[in-house]
Amino acid sequence: MTKINAAKFKEQCLSILDHLDPEGLIITKHGHPVAKIIPIRRECAELIGSLKHKIKIKGSIFSTGIKWNAQS
């Protein structure tokens, strides 16, 4: 994993974010790690909404379909 000093990260932040490795980046201050930046996995983001119009819900999504009496 790559390490970078906080001052250098501040100077080059946008460029660094554009070229971020999948492993991420550790930001240091005085040689001590203070933060870790990791890229968001795009595969997960692509799943959002991917099943729209492909799943049909029958009945209530808030019920198991089993009736029960809490007093008994």
PyMOL Python script that loads the backbone (N, CA, C, O; Angstrom):
from pymol import cmd

cmd.read_pdbstr("""\
ATOM      1  N   MET A   1       0.847  -1.178   0.000  1.00  0.00           N
ATOM      2  CA  MET A   1       0.000   0.000   0.000  1.00  0.00           C
ATOM      3  C   MET A   1       0.890   1.238   0.000  1.00  0.00           C
ATOM      4  O   MET A   1       1.885   1.296   0.723  1.00  0.00           O
ATOM      5  N   THR A   2       0.537   2.202  -0.794  1.00  0.00           N
ATOM      6  CA  THR A   2       1.303   3.424  -0.942  1.00  0.00           C
ATOM      7  C   THR A   2       1.044   4.363   0.224  1.00  0.00           C
ATOM      8  O   THR A   2      -0.081   4.472   0.713  1.00  0.00           O
ATOM      9  N   LYS A   3       2.102   5.043   0.665  1.00  0.00           N
ATOM     10  CA  LYS A   3       1.986   6.047   1.727  1.00  0.00           C
ATOM     11  C   LYS A   3       2.373   7.397   1.154  1.00  0.00           C
ATOM     12  O   LYS A   3       3.232   7.494   0.278  1.00  0.00           O
ATOM     13  N   ILE A   4       1.712   8.458   1.672  1.00  0.00           N
ATOM     14  CA  ILE A   4       2.008   9.814   1.216  1.00  0.00           C
ATOM     15  C   ILE A   4       1.868  10.759   2.395  1.00  0.00           C
ATOM     16  O   ILE A   4       0.993  10.586   3.244  1.00  0.00           O
ATOM     17  N   ASN A   5       2.736  11.759   2.442  1.00  0.00           N
ATOM     18  CA  ASN A   5       2.669  12.767   3.494  1.00  0.00           C
ATOM     19  C   ASN A   5       1.434  13.644   3.282  1.00  0.00           C
ATOM     20  O   ASN A   5       1.042  13.905   2.145  1.00  0.00           O
ATOM     21  N   ALA A   6       0.829  14.092   4.370  1.00  0.00           N
ATOM     22  CA  ALA A   6      -0.406  14.886   4.302  1.00  0.00           C
ATOM     23  C   ALA A   6      -0.222  16.167   3.496  1.00  0.00           C
ATOM     24  O   ALA A   6      -1.125  16.562   2.758  1.00  0.00           O
ATOM     25  N   ALA A   7       0.924  16.818   3.623  1.00  0.00           N
ATOM     26  CA  ALA A   7       1.154  18.062   2.882  1.00  0.00           C
ATOM     27  C   ALA A   7       1.180  17.795   1.376  1.00  0.00           C
ATOM     28  O   ALA A   7       0.601  18.557   0.601  1.00  0.00           O
ATOM     29  N   LYS A   8       1.847  16.721   0.962  1.00  0.00           N
ATOM     30  CA  LYS A   8       1.894  16.373  -0.456  1.00  0.00           C
ATOM     31  C   LYS A   8       0.504  15.971  -0.952  1.00  0.00           C
ATOM     32  O   LYS A   8       0.116  16.313  -2.069  1.00  0.00           O
ATOM     33  N   PHE A   9      -0.247  15.241  -0.113  1.00  0.00           N
ATOM     34  CA  PHE A   9      -1.611  14.865  -0.495  1.00  0.00           C
ATOM     35  C   PHE A   9      -2.466  16.110  -0.704  1.00  0.00           C
ATOM     36  O   PHE A   9      -3.240  16.184  -1.658  1.00  0.00           O
ATOM     37  N   LYS A  10      -2.324  17.082   0.186  1.00  0.00           N
ATOM     38  CA  LYS A  10      -3.106  18.317   0.079  1.00  0.00           C
ATOM     39  C   LYS A  10      -2.810  19.034  -1.235  1.00  0.00           C
ATOM     40  O   LYS A  10      -3.723  19.548  -1.881  1.00  0.00           O
ATOM     41  N   GLU A  11      -1.542  19.069  -1.633  1.00  0.00           N
ATOM     42  CA  GLU A  11      -1.151  19.748  -2.872  1.00  0.00           C
ATOM     43  C   GLU A  11      -1.691  19.047  -4.115  1.00  0.00           C
ATOM     44  O   GLU A  11      -2.070  19.700  -5.087  1.00  0.00           O
ATOM     45  N   GLN A  12      -1.723  17.726  -4.079  1.00  0.00           N
ATOM     46  CA  GLN A  12      -2.037  16.952  -5.272  1.00  0.00           C
ATOM     47  C   GLN A  12      -3.329  16.135  -5.143  1.00  0.00           C
ATOM     48  O   GLN A  12      -3.511  15.150  -5.859  1.00  0.00           O
ATOM     49  N   CYS A  13      -4.198  16.528  -4.260  1.00  0.00           N
ATOM     50  CA  CYS A  13      -5.387  15.748  -3.904  1.00  0.00           C
ATOM     51  C   CYS A  13      -6.201  15.286  -5.115  1.00  0.00           C
ATOM     52  O   CYS A  13      -6.464  14.091  -5.251  1.00  0.00           O
ATOM     53  N   LEU A  14      -6.597  16.186  -5.979  1.00  0.00           N
ATOM     54  CA  LEU A  14      -7.474  15.821  -7.096  1.00  0.00           C
ATOM     55  C   LEU A  14      -6.792  14.858  -8.053  1.00  0.00           C
ATOM     56  O   LEU A  14      -7.418  13.909  -8.525  1.00  0.00           O
ATOM     57  N   SER A  15      -5.536  15.085  -8.341  1.00  0.00           N
ATOM     58  CA  SER A  15      -4.798  14.187  -9.226  1.00  0.00           C
ATOM     59  C   SER A  15      -4.640  12.807  -8.596  1.00  0.00           C
ATOM     60  O   SER A  15      -4.783  11.789  -9.273  1.00  0.00           O
ATOM     61  N   ILE A  16      -4.345  12.777  -7.299  1.00  0.00           N
ATOM     62  CA  ILE A  16      -4.189  11.501  -6.592  1.00  0.00           C
ATOM     63  C   ILE A  16      -5.493  10.712  -6.611  1.00  0.00           C
ATOM     64  O   ILE A  16      -5.483   9.501  -6.835  1.00  0.00           O
ATOM     65  N   LEU A  17      -6.604  11.382  -6.380  1.00  0.00           N
ATOM     66  CA  LEU A  17      -7.898  10.700  -6.374  1.00  0.00           C
ATOM     67  C   LEU A  17      -8.250  10.151  -7.760  1.00  0.00           C
ATOM     68  O   LEU A  17      -8.891   9.107  -7.874  1.00  0.00           O
ATOM     69  N   ASP A  18      -7.831  10.853  -8.801  1.00  0.00           N
ATOM     70  CA  ASP A  18      -8.098  10.378 -10.162  1.00  0.00           C
ATOM     71  C   ASP A  18      -7.303   9.120 -10.501  1.00  0.00           C
ATOM     72  O   ASP A  18      -7.708   8.347 -11.370  1.00  0.00           O
ATOM     73  N   HIS A  19      -6.180   8.909  -9.826  1.00  0.00           N
ATOM     74  CA  HIS A  19      -5.302   7.781 -10.139  1.00  0.00           C
ATOM     75  C   HIS A  19      -5.137   6.834  -8.955  1.00  0.00           C
ATOM     76  O   HIS A  19      -4.097   6.189  -8.823  1.00  0.00           O
ATOM     77  N   LEU A  20      -6.138   6.742  -8.103  1.00  0.00           N
ATOM     78  CA  LEU A  20      -6.075   5.932  -6.890  1.00  0.00           C
ATOM     79  C   LEU A  20      -6.048   4.438  -7.226  1.00  0.00           C
ATOM     80  O   LEU A  20      -6.887   3.950  -7.983  1.00  0.00           O
ATOM     81  N   ASP A  21      -5.083   3.723  -6.660  1.00  0.00           N
ATOM     82  CA  ASP A  21      -4.979   2.277  -6.846  1.00  0.00           C
ATOM     83  C   ASP A  21      -6.100   1.569  -6.098  1.00  0.00           C
ATOM     84  O   ASP A  21      -6.634   2.121  -5.136  1.00  0.00           O
ATOM     85  N   PRO A  22      -6.473   0.358  -6.516  1.00  0.00           N
ATOM     86  CA  PRO A  22      -7.512  -0.411  -5.809  1.00  0.00           C
ATOM     87  C   PRO A  22      -7.156  -0.687  -4.347  1.00  0.00           C
ATOM     88  O   PRO A  22      -8.046  -0.853  -3.512  1.00  0.00           O
ATOM     89  N   GLU A  23      -5.858  -0.738  -4.035  1.00  0.00           N
ATOM     90  CA  GLU A  23      -5.428  -0.982  -2.652  1.00  0.00           C
ATOM     91  C   GLU A  23      -5.664   0.222  -1.758  1.00  0.00           C
ATOM     92  O   GLU A  23      -5.793   0.077  -0.542  1.00  0.00           O
ATOM     93  N   GLY A  24      -5.720   1.396  -2.340  1.00  0.00           N
ATOM     94  CA  GLY A  24      -5.917   2.601  -1.562  1.00  0.00           C
ATOM     95  C   GLY A  24      -4.610   3.317  -1.281  1.00  0.00           C
ATOM     96  O   GLY A  24      -3.591   3.060  -1.922  1.00  0.00           O
ATOM     97  N   LEU A  25      -4.654   4.224  -0.308  1.00  0.00           N
ATOM     98  CA  LEU A  25      -3.541   5.095  -0.002  1.00  0.00           C
ATOM     99  C   LEU A  25      -3.567   5.437   1.476  1.00  0.00           C
ATOM    100  O   LEU A  25      -4.631   5.714   2.029  1.00  0.00           O
ATOM    101  N   ILE A  26      -2.404   5.421   2.125  1.00  0.00           N
ATOM    102  CA  ILE A  26      -2.310   5.816   3.529  1.00  0.00           C
ATOM    103  C   ILE A  26      -1.696   7.207   3.589  1.00  0.00           C
ATOM    104  O   ILE A  26      -0.644   7.454   3.000  1.00  0.00           O
ATOM    105  N   ILE A  27      -2.351   8.111   4.300  1.00  0.00           N
ATOM    106  CA  ILE A  27      -1.854   9.466   4.481  1.00  0.00           C
ATOM    107  C   ILE A  27      -1.155   9.530   5.834  1.00  0.00           C
ATOM    108  O   ILE A  27      -1.689   9.069   6.843  1.00  0.00           O
ATOM    109  N   THR A  28       0.053  10.112   5.843  1.00  0.00           N
ATOM    110  CA  THR A  28       0.834  10.173   7.078  1.00  0.00           C
ATOM    111  C   THR A  28       1.104  11.615   7.481  1.00  0.00           C
ATOM    112  O   THR A  28       1.116  12.519   6.645  1.00  0.00           O
ATOM    113  N   LYS A  29       1.320  11.812   8.779  1.00  0.00           N
ATOM    114  CA  LYS A  29       1.791  13.084   9.327  1.00  0.00           C
ATOM    115  C   LYS A  29       2.981  12.747  10.217  1.00  0.00           C
ATOM    116  O   LYS A  29       2.864  11.952  11.149  1.00  0.00           O
ATOM    117  N   HIS A  30       4.108  13.347   9.927  1.00  0.00           N
ATOM    118  CA  HIS A  30       5.334  13.098  10.681  1.00  0.00           C
ATOM    119  C   HIS A  30       5.673  11.612  10.718  1.00  0.00           C
ATOM    120  O   HIS A  30       6.192  11.111  11.715  1.00  0.00           O
ATOM    121  N   GLY A  31       5.374  10.902   9.612  1.00  0.00           N
ATOM    122  CA  GLY A  31       5.707   9.493   9.501  1.00  0.00           C
ATOM    123  C   GLY A  31       4.706   8.531  10.122  1.00  0.00           C
ATOM    124  O   GLY A  31       4.874   7.315  10.029  1.00  0.00           O
ATOM    125  N   HIS A  32       3.664   9.066  10.758  1.00  0.00           N
ATOM    126  CA  HIS A  32       2.652   8.217  11.408  1.00  0.00           C
ATOM    127  C   HIS A  32       1.370   8.211  10.575  1.00  0.00           C
ATOM    128  O   HIS A  32       0.911   9.273  10.156  1.00  0.00           O
ATOM    129  N   PRO A  33       0.784   7.037  10.325  1.00  0.00           N
ATOM    130  CA  PRO A  33      -0.460   6.975   9.539  1.00  0.00           C
ATOM    131  C   PRO A  33      -1.613   7.666  10.273  1.00  0.00           C
ATOM    132  O   PRO A  33      -1.822   7.449  11.467  1.00  0.00           O
ATOM    133  N   VAL A  34      -2.359   8.502   9.540  1.00  0.00           N
ATOM    134  CA  VAL A  34      -3.502   9.202  10.127  1.00  0.00           C
ATOM    135  C   VAL A  34      -4.810   8.924   9.386  1.00  0.00           C
ATOM    136  O   VAL A  34      -5.892   9.109   9.942  1.00  0.00           O
ATOM    137  N   ALA A  35      -4.711   8.482   8.135  1.00  0.00           N
ATOM    138  CA  ALA A  35      -5.936   8.227   7.371  1.00  0.00           C
ATOM    139  C   ALA A  35      -5.636   7.233   6.251  1.00  0.00           C
ATOM    140  O   ALA A  35      -4.499   7.088   5.802  1.00  0.00           O
ATOM    141  N   LYS A  36      -6.687   6.563   5.824  1.00  0.00           N
ATOM    142  CA  LYS A  36      -6.581   5.636   4.702  1.00  0.00           C
ATOM    143  C   LYS A  36      -7.695   5.965   3.719  1.00  0.00           C
ATOM    144  O   LYS A  36      -8.857   6.091   4.105  1.00  0.00           O
ATOM    145  N   ILE A  37      -7.340   6.100   2.470  1.00  0.00           N
ATOM    146  CA  ILE A  37      -8.322   6.380   1.424  1.00  0.00           C
ATOM    147  C   ILE A  37      -8.392   5.153   0.526  1.00  0.00           C
ATOM    148  O   ILE A  37      -7.379   4.687   0.005  1.00  0.00           O
ATOM    149  N   ILE A  38      -9.606   4.640   0.355  1.00  0.00           N
ATOM    150  CA  ILE A  38      -9.810   3.493  -0.532  1.00  0.00           C
ATOM    151  C   ILE A  38     -10.886   3.857  -1.546  1.00  0.00           C
ATOM    152  O   ILE A  38     -11.838   4.564  -1.216  1.00  0.00           O
ATOM    153  N   PRO A  39     -10.743   3.382  -2.768  1.00  0.00           N
ATOM    154  CA  PRO A  39     -11.755   3.708  -3.786  1.00  0.00           C
ATOM    155  C   PRO A  39     -13.047   2.942  -3.530  1.00  0.00           C
ATOM    156  O   PRO A  39     -13.034   1.850  -2.963  1.00  0.00           O
ATOM    157  N   ILE A  40     -14.139   3.517  -3.945  1.00  0.00           N
ATOM    158  CA  ILE A  40     -15.432   2.844  -3.865  1.00  0.00           C
ATOM    159  C   ILE A  40     -15.485   1.830  -4.990  1.00  0.00           C
ATOM    160  O   ILE A  40     -15.190   2.140  -6.144  1.00  0.00           O
ATOM    161  N   ARG A  41     -15.865   0.617  -4.636  1.00  0.00           N
ATOM    162  CA  ARG A  41     -15.976  -0.419  -5.678  1.00  0.00           C
ATOM    163  C   ARG A  41     -17.168  -0.104  -6.560  1.00  0.00           C
ATOM    164  O   ARG A  41     -18.298  -0.015  -6.081  1.00  0.00           O
ATOM    165  N   ARG A  42     -16.923   0.058  -7.803  1.00  0.00           N
ATOM    166  CA  ARG A  42     -17.973   0.433  -8.756  1.00  0.00           C
ATOM    167  C   ARG A  42     -18.944  -0.700  -9.022  1.00  0.00           C
ATOM    168  O   ARG A  42     -20.089  -0.454  -9.401  1.00  0.00           O
ATOM    169  N   GLU A  43     -18.505  -1.952  -8.829  1.00  0.00           N
ATOM    170  CA  GLU A  43     -19.401  -3.071  -9.082  1.00  0.00           C
ATOM    171  C   GLU A  43     -20.642  -2.974  -8.194  1.00  0.00           C
ATOM    172  O   GLU A  43     -21.755  -3.259  -8.637  1.00  0.00           O
ATOM    173  N   CYS A  44     -20.442  -2.569  -6.934  1.00  0.00           N
ATOM    174  CA  CYS A  44     -21.569  -2.462  -6.007  1.00  0.00           C
ATOM    175  C   CYS A  44     -22.514  -1.342  -6.437  1.00  0.00           C
ATOM    176  O   CYS A  44     -23.734  -1.498  -6.376  1.00  0.00           O
ATOM    177  N   ALA A  45     -21.962  -0.231  -6.864  1.00  0.00           N
ATOM    178  CA  ALA A  45     -22.785   0.899  -7.273  1.00  0.00           C
ATOM    179  C   ALA A  45     -23.641   0.546  -8.484  1.00  0.00           C
ATOM    180  O   ALA A  45     -24.754   1.052  -8.629  1.00  0.00           O
ATOM    181  N   GLU A  46     -23.129  -0.315  -9.345  1.00  0.00           N
ATOM    182  CA  GLU A  46     -23.882  -0.700 -10.543  1.00  0.00           C
ATOM    183  C   GLU A  46     -25.071  -1.591 -10.204  1.00  0.00           C
ATOM    184  O   GLU A  46     -25.998  -1.706 -11.006  1.00  0.00           O
ATOM    185  N   LEU A  47     -25.063  -2.223  -9.033  1.00  0.00           N
ATOM    186  CA  LEU A  47     -26.167  -3.094  -8.646  1.00  0.00           C
ATOM    187  C   LEU A  47     -27.420  -2.308  -8.264  1.00  0.00           C
ATOM    188  O   LEU A  47     -28.535  -2.817  -8.371  1.00  0.00           O
ATOM    189  N   ILE A  48     -27.233  -1.081  -7.823  1.00  0.00           N
ATOM    190  CA  ILE A  48     -28.367  -0.275  -7.382  1.00  0.00           C
ATOM    191  C   ILE A  48     -29.313  -0.056  -8.564  1.00  0.00           C
ATOM    192  O   ILE A  48     -28.927   0.509  -9.586  1.00  0.00           O
ATOM    193  N   GLY A  49     -30.522  -0.500  -8.411  1.00  0.00           N
ATOM    194  CA  GLY A  49     -31.540  -0.336  -9.444  1.00  0.00           C
ATOM    195  C   GLY A  49     -31.467  -1.349 -10.571  1.00  0.00           C
ATOM    196  O   GLY A  49     -32.276  -1.290 -11.497  1.00  0.00           O
ATOM    197  N   SER A  50     -30.521  -2.278 -10.519  1.00  0.00           N
ATOM    198  CA  SER A  50     -30.358  -3.211 -11.637  1.00  0.00           C
ATOM    199  C   SER A  50     -31.497  -4.220 -11.741  1.00  0.00           C
ATOM    200  O   SER A  50     -31.691  -4.814 -12.802  1.00  0.00           O
ATOM    201  N   LEU A  51     -32.248  -4.425 -10.672  1.00  0.00           N
ATOM    202  CA  LEU A  51     -33.354  -5.387 -10.706  1.00  0.00           C
ATOM    203  C   LEU A  51     -34.716  -4.714 -10.889  1.00  0.00           C
ATOM    204  O   LEU A  51     -35.754  -5.365 -10.765  1.00  0.00           O
ATOM    205  N   LYS A  52     -34.710  -3.427 -11.180  1.00  0.00           N
ATOM    206  CA  LYS A  52     -35.966  -2.710 -11.400  1.00  0.00           C
ATOM    207  C   LYS A  52     -36.724  -3.349 -12.555  1.00  0.00           C
ATOM    208  O   LYS A  52     -36.151  -3.604 -13.615  1.00  0.00           O
ATOM    209  N   HIS A  53     -38.002  -3.606 -12.352  1.00  0.00           N
ATOM    210  CA  HIS A  53     -38.905  -4.238 -13.322  1.00  0.00           C
ATOM    211  C   HIS A  53     -38.590  -5.716 -13.549  1.00  0.00           C
ATOM    212  O   HIS A  53     -39.125  -6.317 -14.481  1.00  0.00           O
ATOM    213  N   LYS A  54     -37.739  -6.311 -12.721  1.00  0.00           N
ATOM    214  CA  LYS A  54     -37.412  -7.729 -12.863  1.00  0.00           C
ATOM    215  C   LYS A  54     -37.941  -8.553 -11.700  1.00  0.00           C
ATOM    216  O   LYS A  54     -37.968  -9.782 -11.774  1.00  0.00           O
ATOM    217  N   ILE A  55     -38.360  -7.897 -10.631  1.00  0.00           N
ATOM    218  CA  ILE A  55     -38.870  -8.594  -9.452  1.00  0.00           C
ATOM    219  C   ILE A  55     -40.312  -8.159  -9.228  1.00  0.00           C
ATOM    220  O   ILE A  55     -40.637  -6.974  -9.303  1.00  0.00           O
ATOM    221  N   LYS A  56     -41.170  -9.136  -8.952  1.00  0.00           N
ATOM    222  CA  LYS A  56     -42.565  -8.833  -8.682  1.00  0.00           C
ATOM    223  C   LYS A  56     -42.851  -9.208  -7.231  1.00  0.00           C
ATOM    224  O   LYS A  56     -42.570 -10.331  -6.810  1.00  0.00           O
ATOM    225  N   ILE A  57     -43.407  -8.277  -6.473  1.00  0.00           N
ATOM    226  CA  ILE A  57     -43.720  -8.513  -5.063  1.00  0.00           C
ATOM    227  C   ILE A  57     -45.181  -8.904  -4.951  1.00  0.00           C
ATOM    228  O   ILE A  57     -46.064  -8.201  -5.440  1.00  0.00           O
ATOM    229  N   LYS A  58     -45.427 -10.041  -4.297  1.00  0.00           N
ATOM    230  CA  LYS A  58     -46.797 -10.505  -4.065  1.00  0.00           C
ATOM    231  C   LYS A  58     -47.093 -10.363  -2.581  1.00  0.00           C
ATOM    232  O   LYS A  58     -46.304 -10.810  -1.748  1.00  0.00           O
ATOM    233  N   GLY A  59     -48.195  -9.761  -2.245  1.00  0.00           N
ATOM    234  CA  GLY A  59     -48.562  -9.584  -0.846  1.00  0.00           C
ATOM    235  C   GLY A  59     -47.826  -8.414  -0.224  1.00  0.00           C
ATOM    236  O   GLY A  59     -47.324  -7.530  -0.918  1.00  0.00           O
ATOM    237  N   SER A  60     -47.772  -8.427   1.102  1.00  0.00           N
ATOM    238  CA  SER A  60     -47.145  -7.334   1.841  1.00  0.00           C
ATOM    239  C   SER A  60     -45.689  -7.671   2.157  1.00  0.00           C
ATOM    240  O   SER A  60     -45.384  -8.775   2.607  1.00  0.00           O
ATOM    241  N   ILE A  61     -44.801  -6.717   1.920  1.00  0.00           N
ATOM    242  CA  ILE A  61     -43.401  -6.951   2.256  1.00  0.00           C
ATOM    243  C   ILE A  61     -43.164  -6.801   3.761  1.00  0.00           C
ATOM    244  O   ILE A  61     -42.076  -7.102   4.251  1.00  0.00           O
ATOM    245  N   PHE A  62     -44.179  -6.336   4.495  1.00  0.00           N
ATOM    246  CA  PHE A  62     -44.063  -6.157   5.932  1.00  0.00           C
ATOM    247  C   PHE A  62     -44.652  -7.318   6.724  1.00  0.00           C
ATOM    248  O   PHE A  62     -44.747  -7.237   7.949  1.00  0.00           O
ATOM    249  N   SER A  63     -45.044  -8.381   6.061  1.00  0.00           N
ATOM    250  CA  SER A  63     -45.672  -9.517   6.723  1.00  0.00           C
ATOM    251  C   SER A  63     -45.022 -10.823   6.291  1.00  0.00           C
ATOM    252  O   SER A  63     -44.569 -10.958   5.155  1.00  0.00           O
ATOM    253  N   THR A  64     -44.981 -11.784   7.213  1.00  0.00           N
ATOM    254  CA  THR A  64     -44.470 -13.114   6.882  1.00  0.00           C
ATOM    255  C   THR A  64     -45.552 -13.973   6.259  1.00  0.00           C
ATOM    256  O   THR A  64     -45.267 -15.028   5.694  1.00  0.00           O
ATOM    257  N   GLY A  65     -46.805 -13.519   6.364  1.00  0.00           N
ATOM    258  CA  GLY A  65     -47.922 -14.289   5.849  1.00  0.00           C
ATOM    259  C   GLY A  65     -48.492 -15.242   6.889  1.00  0.00           C
ATOM    260  O   GLY A  65     -49.494 -15.911   6.636  1.00  0.00           O
ATOM    261  N   ILE A  66     -47.867 -15.307   8.048  1.00  0.00           N
ATOM    262  CA  ILE A  66     -48.330 -16.186   9.124  1.00  0.00           C
ATOM    263  C   ILE A  66     -49.068 -15.348  10.158  1.00  0.00           C
ATOM    264  O   ILE A  66     -48.539 -14.352  10.652  1.00  0.00           O
ATOM    265  N   LYS A  67     -50.304 -15.758  10.486  1.00  0.00           N
ATOM    266  CA  LYS A  67     -51.074 -15.041  11.499  1.00  0.00           C
ATOM    267  C   LYS A  67     -50.725 -15.608  12.869  1.00  0.00           C
ATOM    268  O   LYS A  67     -50.574 -16.819  13.027  1.00  0.00           O
ATOM    269  N   TRP A  68     -50.598 -14.730  13.855  1.00  0.00           N
ATOM    270  CA  TRP A  68     -50.315 -15.197  15.205  1.00  0.00           C
ATOM    271  C   TRP A  68     -50.962 -14.244  16.205  1.00  0.00           C
ATOM    272  O   TRP A  68     -51.278 -13.099  15.882  1.00  0.00           O
ATOM    273  N   ASN A  69     -51.148 -14.732  17.400  1.00  0.00           N
ATOM    274  CA  ASN A  69     -51.779 -13.952  18.449  1.00  0.00           C
ATOM    275  C   ASN A  69     -50.754 -13.733  19.551  1.00  0.00           C
ATOM    276  O   ASN A  69     -50.296 -14.697  20.166  1.00  0.00           O
ATOM    277  N   ALA A  70     -50.390 -12.499  19.808  1.00  0.00           N
ATOM    278  CA  ALA A  70     -49.362 -12.175  20.786  1.00  0.00           C
ATOM    279  C   ALA A  70     -49.805 -12.447  22.218  1.00  0.00           C
ATOM    280  O   ALA A  70     -48.962 -12.537  23.110  1.00  0.00           O
ATOM    281  N   GLN A  71     -51.119 -12.583  22.463  1.00  0.00           N
ATOM    282  CA  GLN A  71     -51.608 -12.801  23.813  1.00  0.00           C
ATOM    283  C   GLN A  71     -51.610 -14.270  24.194  1.00  0.00           C
ATOM    284  O   GLN A  71     -51.752 -14.583  25.376  1.00  0.00           O
ATOM    285  N   SER A  72     -51.461 -15.165  23.266  1.00  0.00           N
ATOM    286  CA  SER A  72     -51.537 -16.583  23.632  1.00  0.00           C
ATOM    287  C   SER A  72     -50.182 -17.222  23.756  1.00  0.00           C
ATOM    288  O   SER A  72     -50.086 -18.412  24.058  1.00  0.00           O
TER     289      SER A  72
END
""", "prot")
cmd.dss("prot")
cmd.show_as("cartoon", "prot")
cmd.util.cbc("prot")
cmd.orient("prot")
